[in-house]
Amino acid sequence: MSRVAVIGGGISGLAAAHRLTELDSPFDIVVLESGDRPGGVLATESVDGFHIESGPDSMLSQLPWGIDLCRRIGFTDRLVGTSDQHRHTWIVHSGRLLALPDGLAIMAPSRIWPTVRSPILSVLGKLRLACEPFVSRRSAATDESLADFACRRVGREAFERLVQPLVSGIYMADPQQLSIQAALPRFVEMESKHGSLIRAARRAAKSKKATPTGDSSSPLPTSMFVAPRDGMGSFVSALTERLPSGSIRLRTTVKHLSRQSDGGWRLSGDCDSNGFDESFDAVIVATPSDCAARLVRQTDASLTDQLSHLEQSGCIVVTLAFARKDVAHPLNGYGFVVPQVEQRDIIACTFSSVKYENRAPEGQVLLRVFLGGATRPELMELDDDAVLNTVLRELDDLLGIQGRPSLTRIARWPNVMPQYHVGHMDRIERIEAAVATIPHLELAGNSYRGVGIPHCIRSGEQAAERIQQTVGAV
Ligand SMILES: Cc1cc2nc3c(=O)[nH]c(=O)nc-3n(C[C@H](O)[C@H](O)[C@H](O)COP(=O)(O)OP(=O)(O)OC[C@H]3O[C@@H](n4cnc5c(N)ncnc54)[C@H](O)[C@@H]3O)c2cc1C
């Protein structure tokens, strides 16, 4: 039986290992994970009636790969949609929370009136946005930054007040550097197909209305985002339970990877406080790209060089519980995002117990605040007291908070958010071409073709399928 090592037990590595178990060829699978639990940034703490997410809290249901995996492992009945009651997102404007206009998908309003009526943009900003259908299509096929693309199409004010905060909440990126082709390819496609984002969004809204909504007996939630009712940790558990017993080795850090003369791989590193040294027929490296770069150094120096150019940023997630009566704001929405031009210290806040059911006990609210990212890396250096004081000051100012939090958690995630800079997709093609020349080695993870959980699942599963095509055929 061929032995396959998966380095990294985040969702990418777990999806790869699980896919190997589904394929025809029998594999002896070992997942090597340096942490003391599987899941990577997917981590839930359940305590006193709270489900606290330190990392992601949901996944996009429109991308098929996450939902498909949930179906295959019998997990769909444990997914919930976002609450129907308060479908708003708020945006900070001159120190106040204003509702994001209905029908606005980042920078493509399917209905112009809600944006025109909203006080978020000035009269000039609204006029400029309304002129978007008359902005000529860009002829060059080269990549550009999110900032350049958005300013060109919808104007600087709409970029600063709407687009930048909505995208920063997802990518924690510098919009002057973030690649539009890598991060938001559907907007590039809208421009090239329809010549206008507004026109494309209107047509999409019309055809959505005309299309029947499908199988009403489906147990799947229909909202744009879905989440495990008991938190992401329950998804990780459901997935790991499907792997052969003993296949996950925790507290195991791979430090060296070298090719053997028989075409296989030798892996060595630390396992608890001991060393290990083992041979495998094939390897899937499902770690962040900086670690992948170090691991392939002996095999292909130019691949290491390409991988080293992929940058990562970090963020801090602060979760706080308050008695409902201590928060003055009605919390009638999923949360708020903060434009950089507001010059505040937080990027976004999710009203977790409003967005999803089963997050907090009766009478309590659970809020999640994000800090740091590519534009405020210095905040990562703050100690816990300073982080907490910063967050409490901001929340008090924006939501009107009276008492102290009844629960506080601070999760630090240094260097885990890949930064897809302009030219990212060209670099990924070069990386993939180089990896394709190395037998029985695959890369997977959020550094390459998408940061969302569904993208990571697809990345891991595709790596597993490529391994089967080569190793499985031996
Ligand atoms: C705070 C936060 C919120 C997010 N929110 C969302 C969201 O709501 N929805 C969404 O879709 N996405 C979200 N994302 C993005 C998404 O969660 C991640 O892109 C995805 O989970 C990354 O999975 P991964 O397996 O590629 O990487 P990771 O989760 O980083 O896993 C990599 C694993 O490799 C291990 N490892 C590293 N080096 C070694 C080594 N040498 N040997 C052995 N093991 C090693 C690490 O310990 C880690 O467990 C969020 C991300 C963050 C950080």
Ligand as a Chemical Component Dictionary entry (heavy atoms), coordinates in Angstrom:
data_LIG
# 
_chem_comp.id                   LIG 
_chem_comp.type                 NON-POLYMER 
_chem_comp.pdbx_formal_charge   0 
_chem_comp.three_letter_code    LIG 
# 
loop_
_chem_comp_atom.comp_id 
_chem_comp_atom.atom_id 
_chem_comp_atom.alt_atom_id 
_chem_comp_atom.type_symbol 
_chem_comp_atom.charge 
_chem_comp_atom.model_Cartn_x 
_chem_comp_atom.model_Cartn_y 
_chem_comp_atom.model_Cartn_z 
_chem_comp_atom.pdbx_ordinal 
LIG C1  C1  C 0 -9.295  34.940 11.928 1  
LIG C2  C2  C 0 -9.698  34.290 10.640 2  
LIG C3  C3  C 0 -11.028 34.324 10.241 3  
LIG C4  C4  C 0 -11.398 33.710 9.046  4  
LIG N1  N1  N 0 -12.716 33.698 8.691  5  
LIG C5  C5  C 0 -13.109 32.960 7.640  6  
LIG C6  C6  C 0 -14.485 32.717 7.407  7  
LIG O1  O1  O 0 -15.364 33.141 8.188  8  
LIG N2  N2  N 0 -14.832 31.957 6.330  9  
LIG C7  C7  C 0 -13.889 31.412 5.485  10 
LIG O2  O2  O 0 -14.262 30.733 4.513  11 
LIG N3  N3  N 0 -12.566 31.600 5.707  12 
LIG C8  C8  C 0 -12.160 32.334 6.768  13 
LIG N4  N4  N 0 -10.827 32.478 7.034  14 
LIG C9  C9  C 0 -9.853  31.869 6.119  15 
LIG C10 C10 C 0 -9.751  30.338 6.288  16 
LIG O3  O3  O 0 -10.167 29.972 7.573  17 
LIG C11 C11 C 0 -8.318  29.864 6.075  18 
LIG O4  O4  O 0 -7.836  30.340 4.832  19 
LIG C12 C12 C 0 -8.222  28.333 6.070  20 
LIG O5  O5  O 0 -8.839  27.776 7.198  21 
LIG C13 C13 C 0 -6.758  27.928 5.999  22 
LIG O6  O6  O 0 -6.661  26.526 6.082  23 
LIG P1  P1  P 0 -5.272  25.807 5.763  24 
LIG O7  O7  O 0 -5.423  24.380 6.108  25 
LIG O8  O8  O 0 -4.850  26.122 4.361  26 
LIG O9  O9  O 0 -4.212  26.532 6.707  27 
LIG P2  P2  P 0 -4.065  26.516 8.295  28 
LIG O10 O10 O 0 -5.379  26.510 8.959  29 
LIG O11 O11 O 0 -3.113  27.614 8.603  30 
LIG O12 O12 O 0 -3.395  25.103 8.591  31 
LIG C14 C14 C 0 -2.035  24.824 8.341  32 
LIG C15 C15 C 0 -1.591  23.810 9.373  33 
LIG O13 O13 O 0 -0.252  23.431 9.096  34 
LIG C16 C16 C 0 0.401   23.226 10.335 35 
LIG N5  N5  N 0 1.843   23.292 10.099 36 
LIG C17 C17 C 0 2.549   24.381 9.692  37 
LIG N6  N6  N 0 3.849   24.041 9.549  38 
LIG C18 C18 C 0 3.956   22.723 9.843  39 
LIG C19 C19 C 0 5.051   21.792 9.853  40 
LIG N7  N7  N 0 6.289   22.160 9.518  41 
LIG N8  N8  N 0 4.804   20.505 10.216 42 
LIG C20 C20 C 0 3.543   20.098 10.549 43 
LIG N9  N9  N 0 2.483   20.948 10.562 44 
LIG C21 C21 C 0 2.687   22.233 10.194 45 
LIG C22 C22 C 0 -0.130  24.331 11.220 46 
LIG O14 O14 O 0 0.037   24.029 12.590 47 
LIG C23 C23 C 0 -1.599  24.381 10.794 48 
LIG O15 O15 O 0 -2.415  23.573 11.614 49 
LIG C24 C24 C 0 -10.415 33.081 8.223  50 
LIG C25 C25 C 0 -9.080  33.057 8.626  51 
LIG C26 C26 C 0 -8.710  33.652 9.829  52 
LIG C27 C27 C 0 -7.279  33.584 10.280 53 
# 
loop_
_chem_comp_bond.comp_id 
_chem_comp_bond.atom_id_1 
_chem_comp_bond.atom_id_2 
_chem_comp_bond.value_order 
_chem_comp_bond.pdbx_ordinal 
LIG C1  C2  SING 1  
LIG C2  C3  SING 2  
LIG C2  C26 DOUB 3  
LIG C3  C4  DOUB 4  
LIG C4  N1  SING 5  
LIG C4  C24 SING 6  
LIG N1  C5  DOUB 7  
LIG C5  C6  SING 8  
LIG C5  C8  SING 9  
LIG C6  O1  DOUB 10 
LIG C6  N2  SING 11 
LIG N2  C7  SING 12 
LIG C7  O2  DOUB 13 
LIG C7  N3  SING 14 
LIG N3  C8  DOUB 15 
LIG C8  N4  SING 16 
LIG N4  C9  SING 17 
LIG N4  C24 SING 18 
LIG C9  C10 SING 19 
LIG C10 O3  SING 20 
LIG C10 C11 SING 21 
LIG C11 O4  SING 22 
LIG C11 C12 SING 23 
LIG C12 O5  SING 24 
LIG C12 C13 SING 25 
LIG C13 O6  SING 26 
LIG O6  P1  SING 27 
LIG P1  O7  DOUB 28 
LIG P1  O8  SING 29 
LIG P1  O9  SING 30 
LIG O9  P2  SING 31 
LIG P2  O10 DOUB 32 
LIG P2  O11 SING 33 
LIG P2  O12 SING 34 
LIG O12 C14 SING 35 
LIG C14 C15 SING 36 
LIG C15 O13 SING 37 
LIG C15 C23 SING 38 
LIG O13 C16 SING 39 
LIG C16 N5  SING 40 
LIG C16 C22 SING 41 
LIG N5  C17 SING 42 
LIG N5  C21 SING 43 
LIG C17 N6  DOUB 44 
LIG N6  C18 SING 45 
LIG C18 C19 SING 46 
LIG C18 C21 DOUB 47 
LIG C19 N7  SING 48 
LIG C19 N8  DOUB 49 
LIG N8  C20 SING 50 
LIG C20 N9  DOUB 51 
LIG N9  C21 SING 52 
LIG C22 O14 SING 53 
LIG C22 C23 SING 54 
LIG C23 O15 SING 55 
LIG C24 C25 DOUB 56 
LIG C25 C26 SING 57 
LIG C26 C27 SING 58 
# 
